[in-house]
Amino acid sequence: MSEAEVLFEKRGRIGLITLNRPKALNALTLGMVDLMHAQLDLWAVDPTIEAVVAIGSGERAFCAGGDIRALYESGKAHTPYAIDFYGREYQLNTRIKRYAKPYVAILNGITMGGGVGISVHGQFVVACPQTVFAMPETGIGLFPDVGGTYFLPRMPGELGLYLALTGARLKGSDLVHAALATHYTEGARLAALVDALAYDERAPAAVLEAFADRPEPSSLEGVKGQIDQLFAGASIEAILGALDGEGSDFARDARRTILTKSPTSTKVAFRQLRSGATLSFEDCMRLEFRLTHRFMTGHDFYEGVRAVIIEKDQAPKWFPAALDAVSDAAVDAYFQPLPGGELPLPRCEWARGGSSTARAHPAGELVPPARQ
């Protein structure tokens, strides 16, 4: 009998979530999303659970993202799995964002895409030397989702846009510098940290402070000024022009990297982040569900996954192939309301930052996403 893909344990005063697909870098499946959502609902009303802690099994990853191959195969076969996955994943992201009890994500390795969505929206995020963080979606013909519309524009300066357009990887100390991680702990102390969160009488915040280590210098410190200046343009073309004119190795590398990504994804991601800066979290998630529908019926996602994950030739043939061939009207179409209705999002009376008059969601009930 195969072991469960996600494990739940009551340990002392915490509910412990362990993502349990180490050979797949703990990539998320729809089943994992549904189980996590239901368990969070149950723990929200369990008086013996004071906090929730999420961690990845194995030594390599917290969660490397969604199971992209499964989403690719679903889209190719026109089955509902892909849209069901994205809709329920975004509902889970919202549940974590609004969770009343402390939610602690321990990024004990690779954290990308879907792994970001089940971590950065919680109250506490613990980085470590093994953390590798990225939002690489434009490189597979997608867009930085799982709440990227919300948290990326709210990062210091233009750092979020830089991450979205280049897919640049950050290490643990970078996350602290970028205010995405609330704490930094050496990898050898993470197991002890989990036990302390479970059994120490102090509040989770105090325990996390007690286990906080000094991070190594961040690689962002030397380029933060350049990022803020070069990525402040009013269009992709303006940003590329600024990068071309600046002349540094950093600017040349960033420009070269952006031009390897899907032109459609790049233009959509730029507008997505500029729009998300003024939207509520829930409206950001509804917007992402619109975008998901359009990308799942387009060309570049399937071509990007083919080139990067399936055949691994690293030579995607994007369509359109150039940024100047992606019209404003084509980008507009991605943002239009869905004919079948917007994504329904969970509301609960225990929601952190939510309305006290909102009706409670029955424990364990999952809201199915609207379909186009």
C-alpha positions as a printed NumPy array, in Angstrom:
array([[  0.   ,   0.   ,   0.   ],
       [  1.432,   3.36 ,  -1.032],
       [  2.027,   6.026,   1.588],
       [ -0.27 ,   9.053,   1.718],
       [  0.797,  12.056,  -0.374],
       [  0.229,  14.42 ,   2.554],
       [  0.4  ,  13.51 ,   6.238],
       [ -1.532,  15.136,   9.093],
       [ -0.534,  14.82 ,  12.716],
       [ -1.643,  16.34 ,  15.981],
       [  1.611,  16.952,  17.804],
       [  1.241,  18.706,  21.132],
       [ -0.606,  21.908,  20.453],
       [  0.025,  22.069,  16.691],
       [ -1.449,  20.493,  13.616],
       [  1.491,  19.316,  11.498],
       [  1.163,  19.062,   7.707],
       [  3.916,  17.093,   5.971],
       [  3.922,  17.137,   2.174],
       [  4.914,  13.586,   1.365],
       [  6.   ,  13.141,  -2.256],
       [  9.77 ,  13.522,  -1.81 ],
       [ 10.64 ,  11.799,  -5.104],
       [  8.461,  14.378,  -6.89 ],
       [  9.872,  17.223,  -4.774],
       [  6.542,  17.241,  -2.911],
       [  4.711,  18.605,  -5.946],
       [  1.028,  19.24 ,  -5.302],
       [ -1.773,  17.105,  -6.668],
       [ -5.492,  17.837,  -6.564],
       [ -5.904,  15.171,  -3.89 ],
       [ -3.315,  16.883,  -1.685],
       [ -5.022,  20.251,  -2.129],
       [ -8.415,  18.843,  -1.157],
       [ -7.032,  17.023,   1.885],
       [ -5.194,  20.11 ,   3.128],
       [ -8.23 ,  22.314,   2.675],
       [-10.505,  19.935,   4.569],
       [ -7.98 ,  19.431,   7.371],
       [ -7.477,  23.164,   7.825],
       [-11.23 ,  23.574,   8.189],
       [-11.297,  20.88 ,  10.869],
       [ -8.316,  22.274,  12.771],
       [ -9.76 ,  25.794,  12.632],
       [-12.536,  24.741,  15.044],
       [-10.457,  22.284,  17.098],
       [ -9.655,  23.955,  20.444],
       [ -6.665,  21.655,  21.002],
       [ -4.906,  22.997,  17.909],
       [ -3.267,  26.382,  18.531],
       [ -1.216,  26.624,  15.336],
       [ -0.616,  24.821,  12.049],
       [  2.876,  23.985,  10.784],
       [  3.626,  22.896,   7.188],
       [  6.878,  21.278,   6.064],
       [  8.1  ,  19.062,   3.218],
       [  9.365,  15.509,   3.57 ],
       [ 12.833,  14.546,   2.421],
       [ 15.929,  16.698,   2.183],
       [ 15.377,  18.522,  -1.102],
       [ 12.08 ,  20.39 ,  -1.167],
       [  9.265,  22.017,   0.697],
       [  7.146,  21.929,  -2.462],
       [  8.398,  22.46 ,  -6.   ],
       [  4.967,  23.47 ,  -7.322],
       [  1.96 ,  21.806,  -8.869],
       [  2.246,  18.508, -10.684],
       [  2.813,  20.171, -14.067],
       [  2.884,  16.949, -16.053],
       [ -0.583,  16.016, -14.755],
       [ -1.904,  19.472, -15.649],
       [ -0.352,  19.221, -19.114],
       [ -1.916,  15.821, -19.744],
       [ -5.3  ,  17.006, -18.492],
       [ -5.291,  20.019, -20.752],
       [ -4.223,  17.993, -23.75 ],
       [ -7.017,  15.484, -23.095],
       [ -9.589,  18.201, -22.324],
       [-10.422,  16.666, -18.943],
       [-11.604,  18.852, -16.012],
       [ -8.629,  17.991, -13.779],
       [ -6.505,  21.039, -14.625],
       [ -9.215,  23.652, -14.047],
       [-10.431,  21.793, -10.958],
       [ -6.865,  21.793,  -9.618],
       [ -6.273,  25.488, -10.159],
       [ -9.649,  26.501,  -8.764],
       [ -9.338,  24.455,  -5.609],
       [ -5.663,  25.406,  -5.204],
       [ -6.618,  29.087,  -5.244],
       [ -9.346,  28.37 ,  -2.691],
       [ -6.721,  26.731,  -0.48 ],
       [ -4.402,  29.73 ,  -0.897],
       [ -7.254,  31.954,   0.263],
       [ -8.004,  29.728,   3.252],
       [ -4.356,  29.999,   4.332],
       [ -4.307,  33.773,   3.809],
       [ -7.39 ,  34.234,   6.008],
       [ -6.643,  31.534,   8.576],
       [ -7.181,  32.823,  12.128],
       [ -4.727,  30.507,  13.838],
       [ -0.986,  30.94 ,  13.289],
       [  0.106,  29.142,  10.116],
       [  3.842,  28.448,   9.974],
       [  5.449,  27.332,   6.704],
       [  8.963,  25.925,   6.996],
       [ 10.693,  26.174,   3.615],
       [ 13.13 ,  23.307,   4.027],
       [ 14.243,  23.215,   0.391],
       [ 12.915,  24.037,  -3.085],
       [  9.83 ,  26.247,  -2.934],
       [  8.35 ,  27.229,  -6.278],
       [  4.97 ,  27.869,  -7.856],
       [  2.295,  26.004,  -5.926],
       [  4.676,  25.617,  -2.987],
       [  4.807,  29.392,  -2.732],
       [  1.013,  29.523,  -2.607],
       [  0.799,  27.25 ,   0.441],
       [  3.536,  29.099,   2.311],
       [  3.905,  32.861,   1.822],
       [  0.271,  33.659,   2.601],
       [  0.552,  32.247,   6.117],
       [  1.333,  34.32 ,   9.179],
       [  4.9  ,  33.008,   9.521],
       [  7.409,  31.857,   6.892],
       [ 10.693,  30.259,   7.975],
       [ 13.55 ,  30.217,   5.467],
       [ 16.795,  28.291,   5.876],
       [ 20.097,  27.858,   3.986],
       [ 18.539,  25.062,   1.902],
       [ 15.659,  27.237,   0.666],
       [ 15.461,  27.847,  -3.078],
       [ 12.569,  30.132,  -4.009],
       [ 11.275,  31.081,  -7.458],
       [  8.227,  31.932,  -9.532],
       [  9.352,  30.501, -12.908],
       [  5.975,  30.304, -14.642],
       [  6.619,  32.576, -17.642],
       [  9.297,  30.091, -18.703],
       [  6.652,  27.396, -19.254],
       [  4.098,  29.647, -20.91 ],
       [  2.075,  30.366, -17.791],
       [  1.942,  33.306, -15.331],
       [  2.99 ,  33.788, -11.684],
       [ -0.181,  32.579,  -9.96 ],
       [ -1.033,  31.157,  -6.476],
       [ -1.414,  34.704,  -5.193],
       [  1.497,  36.189,  -7.119],
       [ -0.908,  38.873,  -8.312],
       [ -1.094,  40.014,  -4.68 ],
       [  2.243,  39.411,  -2.996],
       [  4.654,  40.177,  -5.842],
       [  3.558,  43.83 ,  -6.335],
       [  3.759,  44.317,  -2.569],
       [  7.398,  43.318,  -2.311],
       [  9.923,  46.142,  -1.814],
       [ 10.359,  48.367,  -4.856],
       [ 10.238,  46.498,  -8.173],
       [ 11.603,  43.221,  -6.826],
       [  8.332,  41.363,  -7.379],
       [  8.164,  42.34 , -11.046],
       [ 11.803,  41.333, -11.498],
       [ 11.056,  37.89 , -10.046],
       [  7.933,  37.476, -12.16 ],
       [  9.565,  38.403, -15.464],
       [ 12.895,  36.613, -15.013],
       [ 12.   ,  33.644, -12.784],
       [ 15.126,  34.456, -10.765],
       [ 15.899,  32.115,  -7.878],
       [ 16.304,  33.401,  -4.342],
       [ 18.036,  31.738,  -1.414],
       [ 16.86 ,  31.804,   2.175],
       [ 18.709,  34.965,   3.147],
       [ 17.249,  36.719,   0.092],
       [ 13.731,  35.926,   1.305],
       [ 14.46 ,  37.646,   4.593],
       [ 15.87 ,  40.659,   2.755],
       [ 12.782,  40.724,   0.497],
       [ 10.389,  40.484,   3.487],
       [  8.888,  37.223,   2.213],
       [ 10.303,  35.204,   5.104],
       [  9.532,  36.287,   8.648],
       [ 12.314,  34.165,  10.171],
       [ 15.532,  32.355,   9.242],
       [ 16.691,  29.163,  10.973],
       [ 19.64 ,  26.886,  10.248],
       [ 18.581,  23.594,   8.663],
       [ 19.972,  21.458,  11.475],
       [ 17.597,  23.17 ,  13.91 ],
       [ 14.344,  22.79 ,  11.974],
       [ 13.264,  19.517,  13.608],
       [ 13.839,  21.035,  17.033],
       [ 11.865,  24.093,  15.95 ],
       [  8.856,  21.948,  15.03 ],
       [  8.981,  20.207,  18.4  ],
       [  9.263,  23.527,  20.21 ],
       [  6.239,  24.875,  18.351],
       [  4.392,  21.745,  19.455],
       [  5.394,  21.571,  23.108],
       [  6.842,  24.9  ,  24.245],
       [  4.431,  26.95 ,  26.35 ],
       [  5.407,  30.179,  24.628],
       [  3.398,  31.651,  21.759],
       [  4.523,  30.589,  18.246],
       [  5.975,  34.037,  17.577],
       [  8.174,  33.79 ,  20.667],
       [  9.321,  30.283,  19.757],
       [ 10.214,  31.391,  16.241],
       [ 12.201,  34.311,  17.608],
       [ 14.069,  31.962,  19.957],
       [ 15.101,  29.814,  16.969],
       [ 15.938,  32.72 ,  14.674],
       [ 19.496,  32.677,  13.308],
       [ 21.354,  35.46 ,  11.538],
       [ 21.08 ,  34.959,   7.766],
       [ 24.102,  35.237,   5.515],
       [ 24.325,  38.383,   3.364],
       [ 21.7  ,  38.603,   0.635],
       [ 22.685,  38.655,  -3.017],
       [ 19.909,  41.201,  -3.56 ],
       [ 21.664,  43.914,  -1.593],
       [ 24.032,  44.753,  -4.431],
       [ 21.395,  44.911,  -7.175],
       [ 18.315,  46.239,  -5.4  ],
       [ 18.89 ,  49.781,  -6.659],
       [ 19.281,  48.58 , -10.239],
       [ 16.108,  46.487, -10.024],
       [ 14.056,  49.407,  -8.723],
       [ 15.338,  51.693, -11.459],
       [ 15.33 ,  49.33 , -14.415],
       [ 11.973,  47.627, -13.751],
       [  9.971,  50.794, -13.07 ],
       [  8.903,  51.249, -16.697],
       [  5.314,  51.66 , -17.832],
       [  5.577,  48.78 , -20.313],
       [  7.63 ,  45.695, -21.068],
       [  9.192,  47.556, -23.952],
       [ 10.252,  50.38 , -21.633],
       [ 11.811,  47.927, -19.206],
       [ 13.698,  46.123, -21.966],
       [ 14.893,  49.483, -23.294],
       [ 16.149,  50.462, -19.864],
       [ 17.943,  47.143, -19.474],
       [ 19.507,  47.504, -22.923],
       [ 20.719,  51.008, -22.209],
       [ 22.123,  50.411, -18.73 ],
       [ 24.972,  48.234, -19.94 ],
       [ 25.844,  46.243, -16.807],
       [ 26.211,  42.462, -16.731],
       [ 23.153,  42.297, -14.475],
       [ 21.016,  44.269, -16.946],
       [ 22.22 ,  42.266, -19.961],
       [ 21.522,  38.963, -18.204],
       [ 18.055,  40.079, -17.079],
       [ 17.138,  41.278, -20.567],
       [ 18.413,  38.105, -22.193],
       [ 16.457,  35.987, -19.711],
       [ 13.179,  37.844, -20.223],
       [ 13.438,  37.413, -23.97 ],
       [ 13.618,  33.623, -23.591],
       [ 10.215,  33.514, -21.864],
       [  6.819,  33.245, -23.512],
       [  6.035,  36.67 , -25.029],
       [  2.356,  36.237, -24.171],
       [  3.132,  35.207, -20.602],
       [  5.52 ,  38.13 , -20.214],
       [  2.991,  40.728, -21.323],
       [  0.182,  39.181, -19.281],
       [  2.386,  38.958, -16.19 ],
       [  3.375,  42.613, -16.478],
       [ -0.246,  43.754, -16.585],
       [ -1.203,  41.215, -13.908],
       [  1.263,  42.652, -11.397],
       [  0.515,  46.278, -12.172],
       [ -3.211,  45.531, -11.737],
       [ -2.743,  43.44 ,  -8.61 ],
       [ -1.1  ,  46.282,  -6.707],
       [ -4.54 ,  47.816,  -6.055],
       [ -6.679,  44.666,  -5.719],
       [ -7.753,  42.76 ,  -2.622],
       [ -6.369,  39.271,  -2.146],
       [ -9.693,  37.705,  -3.11 ],
       [ -9.96 ,  39.777,  -6.268],
       [ -6.415,  38.763,  -7.159],
       [ -7.365,  35.095,  -6.884],
       [-10.455,  35.6  ,  -9.011],
       [ -8.308,  37.323, -11.618],
       [ -5.835,  34.44 , -11.612],
       [ -8.665,  31.976, -12.222],
       [ -9.642,  33.988, -15.301],
       [ -6.072,  33.901, -16.549],
       [ -5.778,  30.175, -15.894],
       [ -8.778,  29.436, -18.105],
       [ -7.251,  31.384, -20.964],
       [ -3.776,  29.845, -20.656],
       [ -5.229,  26.323, -20.474],
       [ -6.925,  26.876, -23.834],
       [ -3.921,  28.545, -25.449],
       [ -0.688,  27.346, -27.049],
       [  2.273,  28.438, -24.976],
       [  1.642,  26.47 , -21.771],
       [  1.684,  23.164, -23.633],
       [  4.685,  24.152, -25.7  ],
       [  6.58 ,  25.369, -22.643],
       [  5.902,  22.194, -20.661],
       [  6.868,  20.09 , -23.679],
       [ 10.186,  21.888, -24.053],
       [ 11.121,  22.166, -20.381],
       [  9.572,  19.107, -18.711],
       [  8.429,  16.51 , -21.264],
       [ 11.054,  16.444, -24.033],
       [ 13.514,  18.742, -22.215],
       [ 14.997,  20.219, -25.372],
       [ 14.822,  23.692, -23.759],
       [ 13.762,  25.16 , -27.107],
       [ 10.1  ,  26.214, -26.883],
       [  8.502,  27.595, -30.029],
       [  6.26 ,  30.319, -28.639],
       [  3.272,  31.644, -30.542],
       [  3.356,  34.543, -31.087],
       [  7.134,  34.314, -31.127],
       [  7.922,  37.95 , -30.324],
       [  6.69 ,  40.528, -27.844],
       [  5.734,  43.036, -30.539],
       [  3.386,  40.435, -32.021],
       [  1.34 ,  40.229, -28.794],
       [ -1.268,  42.96 , -29.17 ],
       [ -2.927,  44.892, -26.379],
       [ -6.246,  43.384, -27.467],
       [ -4.834,  39.873, -27.093],
       [ -3.675,  40.693, -23.562],
       [ -7.048,  42.291, -22.765],
       [ -8.805,  39.044, -23.618],
       [ -6.994,  37.18 , -20.853],
       [ -8.439,  39.515, -18.211],
       [-12.091,  39.426, -19.259],
       [-14.719,  37.968, -16.859],
       [-15.478,  34.291, -17.261],
       [-18.784,  33.52 , -19.009],
       [-19.437,  30.734, -16.491],
       [-18.911,  32.938, -13.424],
       [-16.013,  33.87 , -11.191],
       [-14.151,  31.629,  -8.776],
       [-16.12 ,  31.183,  -5.521],
       [-13.866,  31.698,  -2.532],
       [-14.152,  30.328,   1.012],
       [-15.508,  32.596,   3.712],
       [-15.501,  31.766,   7.394],
       [-16.188,  33.525,  10.65 ],
       [-12.724,  32.642,  11.981],
       [-10.983,  34.189,   8.992],
       [ -7.9  ,  36.286,   9.793],
       [ -8.561,  39.705,   8.369],
       [-12.051,  38.688,   7.229],
       [-15.472,  40.016,   8.152],
       [-16.878,  39.02 ,  11.516],
       [-20.296,  38.788,   9.906],
       [-19.267,  36.279,   7.248],
       [-21.029,  32.95 ,   7.51 ],
       [-18.987,  29.949,   8.545],
       [-18.049,  27.394,   5.966],
       [-19.013,  23.897,   7.186],
       [-15.925,  22.021,   8.327],
       [-14.513,  19.924,   5.537],
       [-16.786,  21.291,   2.807],
       [-15.025,  22.208,  -0.42 ],
       [-16.454,  24.736,  -2.837],
       [-16.114,  23.531,  -6.435],
       [-14.746,  26.103,  -8.877],
       [-16.909,  27.662, -11.516],
       [-16.282,  26.31 , -14.974],
       [-16.257,  28.123, -18.224]])
